[in-house]
Amino acid sequence: MKIIPVIDLKDGVVVHAQQGMREQYQPISTHLCQSSDIYQVINAFLGVYDFDTIYIADLNAITHQGDHDLLITEVVSSFPDIVFWIDKGYQRFNKYPGNHLPVLGTECYNDETVLELKDFDNHFILSLDYSLSRELGAKSLFSNQDLWPETIIIMTLNRVGSNQGPDLDKLNWFSRQYPHKHFIAAGGIRNTADLLALKQVGVQQALIASALHSGAIGRKDIKNL
């Protein structure tokens, strides 16, 4: 099981994501890290485990309220041994450093723009975004495998930061329906029991923030997975 820490950026600081209600997100201050500075949060994560991949969501860019392009570029160059998955909403193809991998989420595309994903030549992570049971954004992306890369996030926004547990039914369905793809769980993961349940349905990667910040998942837990 691979754990990928999540950082949500809003207005220059790291915030606590809860159930997709982005306008209510507040700067983070937790058991793991009392600071909302992105560098301190990354170093706090690295103090838990030697993670080789970190996911960053630029919430300003996703909601069309500015962006953190300069800060993210600085962060990516400051940690050359870490691969950063960068979600900044709608993106056109661009050349990025080798440790910068774009995340393209369905909520920021529509059925008129989805063909632009071909420009990335599968060098991206797809995020299939859900709110409750509803598909968000480009409907065709949920079924058109021709546009899918190898690695796909199943993002259940209403479970993010909710302590409700992952959407095992949905993840199990995708894993069985498309066994040749690698699916990543995102939203609601509370503890190692959830991670073991994910492994049982064929999911080997998970995006996690809250459980790392609270200490519910720690170094020993990750090593024992």
N, C-alpha and C positions, 0 to 999 in steps of 0.2 A: 504494500500500500504506500503510495507516494502522497505526502502532505504538501500542499502548496499554500503558503500563507497569503492572506489577502490584505491589501491596503486600499482604503477608499479615501481619495483626496477631494476636499471641497474647500474653496477659498484659501488655499495655501497650506492647509493642515490636514492631518489624518483624522477622520471622523468615525463614529460608531454607527455602522449601518444597521437599520432595523426595518424589516418587512417592506422595503422599497419606498418608504416615505421619506424621500431624499430631502425635502424642504425642512424636515425636523431633525436631521442628523446633527449631532453635537461633537465638538472636538473630543478625542479619546483621552481617557485617563484611567488606567487599569492597574490591576495587580502586576501585570507584566511590564508596563511602561506608563509612567505618570505624564510623559510628554506627548504632545501631538505632532512633534517634529518628525518628518518622514525618515530622516537619517537615524534618529534615536529609536524609532519603531523598528526599522530594519535591523539595527544592531541588537535590539531586544529579541527579535525573532531568532537571529543567529546565535544568541546566547542560549536559546532553548535547543537548537539543533542546527546542523550545518546544511541548511536548505540550499538547493541549487537552482530553485525556481521560485519566483515571487510574482503574484498577480497584482497589478495596480489598476484601479478604476479611476479615471478622471471624471468626476461627477459634474464638474462645470462644463466640460466639453460634451458630455452625454446629454446634458440639459440645455445646451446652447447658451451658456452664461460664462463665456470666456474659456480659458484652458490653462493647463499646467505644462505646456510643451517644453518650455525652457527648464523648469525644475525636473521634469522626467528625464530629459536628455542628460542633465547633470548627474542624476541618480544612476542612470544606466551606465554612464561612463565611469562612475565612482566604484562600481561593483562589477568589474569585468568578468568575474567567475560565476556570476549569477545570471540566469536567463530571466528576463522580465517579460511577462505577458501583459501587454498594455491595451486596456479597453478605454477608448476615448470616443465612443459613439461612431457615427458614420465616418468612414475613412476611405479615401481613394488610395490606390497603390502608391507606395513610396519606398525608396531604398532606406533601410534602417541598419544600424550596427548589428553585428552577428548575434548579440545577446538581447535584442529587442524583437519580440514576436507579437504582431498585432492580434488582438481579439476582436472579432467582428460579431456583434450581437444582433439578433433578428429585430429587436425592438427599434433599432435605428435605421433599418432598411425597409423598403416596400417592394412590391412586386415589379416595379419599374426599375429599381436600382440593383436588384439582386445579381444580375448578370455581371456587374462590375467585380464581383468576387473572383471571377475567372482570371482577372488581371493579376491576382496574388499568386497564381500557379500553385495553389494548395499550401503556400507558406504562410499559414495563419491558423488561429484557433477559432472555431465557430462556437458561438454561444446561442443555444436554443432557449429563448427567454419566455418564462411563464409567470403569470400572476394568477394565483389560485389555480384553476384548471384551464385558464384561457391562454391561448398562444398570443404572444406579443409581436407586432411587426409583420414582416413579410411572410405571409402564409405559405407561399411556395417553398420557402427554405426548409420547412419542417418535413417535407416529403421528397424534395428533389435531391437525391443522393449525388447527382452529377456535380453539384456545387459544394458537396461536403468534403472537408479535408479528413485526415486520418483521426484527428483528435477533436472531440466535441464536448462542450460543457452543457449539462442540463441545469439551467439556472432557474430555480424556483424562488422568485423575488419575495413572495410573501412569507417565506420561511427564513430568509436571511436575518440573523440576529434574533430569532424568535424563540429559540430553545425548544422547538417542536419536533426536532428530528428530521432526517432527510426524507424526500419523497421516494420511498423504496419501490412503490408500485410502478411509478413512471420510469425509474432507472432500470428496474427489472425488465420492463417491457422493451425499452430501447436496446438493452444488452442482448435480449433474446431475438429481437427482430433484426438487428444489425450486428451479428457477432464478429464481423471483420473490422468494426470500428472500435476506437477507444473512447469510452465515455467517462466524464468527470462529474462528480457530484458537487453541487453548489447550493448551499442554503440549509440551515437548521441543524447541522452536525454538532452534537453535544459532547460526545465522549468516545472512548474506545469501543464501547458496545455498538455504537452507530457505525463505526468504521468496520468492525467485524461483520455487521449485517450487510454493509455495502459489498464487502468481499464475497459474501455468499450469493449476491445477485450478479456477480461478475464485474463489479466496478473496482478499479485498482488505483484511482486517483481521486483526491478530494480537495476542494478549495475551503479553507478554514480561516476564520478570524477570531470570533468570540471565544471559542473553546481554548485557543492558545492564550488569549489575553487573560482569561479567568484562571488558567492553570489546570483546567479540566483535562487537557491533553498536554503532556509534558515530554521531556526527553526520553525517559524510560519507556513511556507508552509508545512513542514513535519507533524506538529501537526494537521493541518487541512485536511490532506489527508483522 
